[in-house]
């Protein structure tokens, strides 16, 4: 994972951020880490449920080493460590700053491994379980990345890839500003930007994103796909409102020129920190999404 990727996607962790490639020296790592931590906390119940499912798939007591590839500040790695207390859990990321935050927040429970992916897959060592949450789609050749990760598995080991799922919804279809259906139009503009981002990645390769088929091509036997709900009803807690506000500010930075002027005005009203119509103050704000995890087992 390169440093700029901690700013690129609404399809998942680090990681849900802009499409542009921000040089590492220009990133505000503390602000980014805080945003990623809020994002992971939003998904905590879903990740814990996924971890319990993976523990059952792997077989109790057989998971000795876990890699979280694209771990950022390590929140999800910590959740996996809680589900698998006997395992060594290693957070893997390009960013030394985020990995140091992972080490500190876990009290040393997590191992850390700095690696520039995909160039340094061979640095990771072997594992019984590899988790990658919304990181593969930031690598140009997704199939090659899966194949490389599959090569890090011990016999019988599991690769779990959290990709696809459903984009979040956080307001009613008609929430009293602008035209109804605002979020669907914002998602469509974001998808166009995301496709443009992927086209610019090194070794960019078009891929039909049939994840079980891709896991099979990586030499693994698909071992199940499950979707976990992320559900925080209104009224939304303040930290999650702050997460949404940051996301919407980034959408404005990315997409202001690409969306209809009426939708741009709606977006600007939502990010107004002082207005009652803003996401920080609205009583109708919620957060609803779905995280899909695809798994494959090494024979």
N, C-alpha and C positions, 0 to 999 in steps of 0.2 A: 504494500500500500504506500503510495507516495504521499508526502505531506500535504500537497494541495488537495488530495482526495478527501481530507477531513473538511469538506466545505462543499460537497458536490451533490448530495442527493436527497430527494424526498422519497426515495424508494427504500430507505433504510438507515442504518446507524451512521456513524461519523458524518455523521457521515451524511445526513439528509440535507444537503445545503445548497450551495450555488452550483451553476454549471461551469463557471470559469475556473481556470487553474491559477490559484493564488500562490505566489512564491512563499515557501516556508518562512522566510525571514519577515514577511509582511503579516503573518497571521498573529492574531491575539490569542495565544494558546490558552490562557486562563478562561477567557470568555468562551472559546470553543469547547474546552473541557466541561465547563459548567452547563453548556447547552447539551452536550452529549450525555452528561449525567442525568439531566432532566428527561431526555428522550428515553434513556434506558430505564429510568424509574417509572415512566409512563407504561412501559412494556413489562415491568417486573413480574407481574402475576402470570402473564403469557409465557415469559421465558422460563419461570420456575416450572410451570406445567409441561413445557417442552422438555426441560431437563429431566423431569421425572419420567416422561415417556421414553426419552433416549436411554436413561439408566435401565429401564425395563427391557428395551430392545437389545442393549449391550449385554445384559446379564449381570446381576449383582456380583460385585467383587472382582469383576474382570477388567474394569477400567482403572488402569494404573496411571496413565498420563493423558491429559487433555490439552489440546491447543485451541485457543480462541484466536482465529486469524482475522486481523482487522479489529483488534480489541479496543482501540481508543483508550479511554481512561479506566477501563477494566470493570465496569459495573456488571456487565453480563458474565464476564469471567468469574467474578465473585459469586454470582448467583449459581453458576454451574458448580463452583467449589462447594457451595452449601448443600447442593443436591448430591454431590459425589465427594463426601468428606475424606475418603481414603485415597483419593487421586491427587497426583501432582497436576495442578492447573497452571498453564503458561499463557500469559497474554502476549500476543505477537502483533507488532505494529511498526510502521516506519518511524513514528514520531517518538523521540526520546522524552520529550516533555510530557506527552500523554502517558507513556509507560511509567515515568516516575510518579505521576499522579496515581496510576494503578497500584504501584508498589506501596505508596503511602496510604492510600485509602483502604487497602486490604491488610494493613499492619504487617506486611511481609508474607501474608498467606499465599499470594500469587507469585509464581515465577514470571520473569519478563524476558522477552527475546526481541531485540530490535532487528528487523529484516526489511529490506526493500523488495517488495513483491512486484512482479513475478521473478525477478532476477535471482533472488536468494531463497527460493523454496528449499534448496538443499541444506540450508542452515538450521532447519526446524527440528531435525531429529524425528524419531518415530513416535507414534501415538496410537492409543486405543480408540480415542474419540477426537475428531476434529470438527469444530463448530466454525462456520463462517456466516456472519449475519450481514447481509446486504453489502458485501465487499466484492464479491466476484464480478458484479456488473461494472465495477470501476477498473477492471483489467481488460485490455483490448481483446485478447483471445480467451474467451470464457471457457471454451472446451479445454484448451491447453492448461489453464489454471486448475480446473477440476482434475485433469489427469495427473498433474504434478502433486496436488494434495492427496489424491488416491495413492500415489506412490509413497507417501509418508505414513500410511496406515500399516499397523501390524496385522498379521493374519487374523481374520475375524473382526477387525476394527471397523468403526462406523464413521462415515463422513456425513455431516448434517449441514445442509445449506438452506439458510433462511432467505428466500428470494420470492418475488411476486407477491402474493397476498393481495390485500385491497388497500387503496389509498385512504387516508383518514377523512372522516367527516367531522366537522366541529360546530356547524350551525345548521338550523333548519333550511329547507330548500328555499323558502321565502322568509327572510329574517328582517324585512322592513327597510332594507337599503337596496337601491338599484333594482335590476331585473332579477326575478327568481332564477335559480340554477347557476348562480355565480361560481360555486365551487367546481361544478362539472366543467365549466369553461376554463377556469384557472388550471384544472388538471390537464385539459387538452393542450393548453399553451405550454405547460411544464413538460408534457410528454414530447412535444416537438423539440424543446430545448435539450431534454435528456438525450434524445436521439442524436442531436447535433454534437453534444458532449462526447457520446460514445464514438461517433465517427472520427473524432479528433484524437482518440487515445492511441498510443503506440501499439502497433500490431493489431489495429482494429479489424475485427473479423465479424461479418454478419452471421448471426446464429439464430435458428429457430429455438426459442427458449422453452423447450420441452425438457425440464430438468431431470425427470427420471430417465429419459432417453440419453441425455448427456452424461448422467452418472453411469449408465450402462456402457457408453462409449469410452468412459474413463477406466473401464475394467472392473466396475463394481456391480453387484447385484442389487437393484433397487429394493429397499426393505421397508417402504411405507412413506406416505406423505400425510401430514396432518396440519390442520389450520387451527390457530389459537386466537381467541377473541381478545382484543384490547378495548375495554369498555369503562369509560369514566363519565357517568351521567352529569348533567347540569344540576346545580351550579358547580362549575369546575374549580378545583383548588388553585390558589394563586401561582404556585410554581409551574403548573401545567399551562396556565394562561400565559405566563412569561415565556414558556417554550413556544406556544403558538404565536405570540407576538414576534419573537425572533424569526420564526419560520416565515411569517407574513412579510416582515421587513425584507427578508432575503428574496421572497417572491417578487416584491416590488422592485428591488434592485435588478433582478434578472429579467423580469417580464413586462415592466411598465410600458415599453415601446411596442410590445407584441400583442397587447390586449386592447379591447374596445375602450374608448375614453370613459364610457359609463362604468365599466368594470374597474378601470383604473381609479375612478373617483370612489367607488365602493371600497377598494383595497386601501386607499388613503384614509378613508373614514375608520376602517377597522384597525389601522396601526396608529391612530391618534391616541396618545397615551392619556389625554385628559378628557376626551369626549365620552359621554355615556354610551355612544354607539360603538366605541372601540372594544377590541377583544379583551382588554384587561378589565373591563367593567361590565360587560354584558351578562345579564342573568341567564341567557339562553345558551351560552357556550358550553359545549360538551366535547368529548373526544372518543371516537369510535373507529376502530381499524381492525385489521386481521393480518396475522403473521403466519405465513405458510412455510413449513419446514419439510424439505425433501431429504431422504436418507438413502445411502447406498452402503453395502457391506463388502469388504474385501474377503474373498474366499479363504 
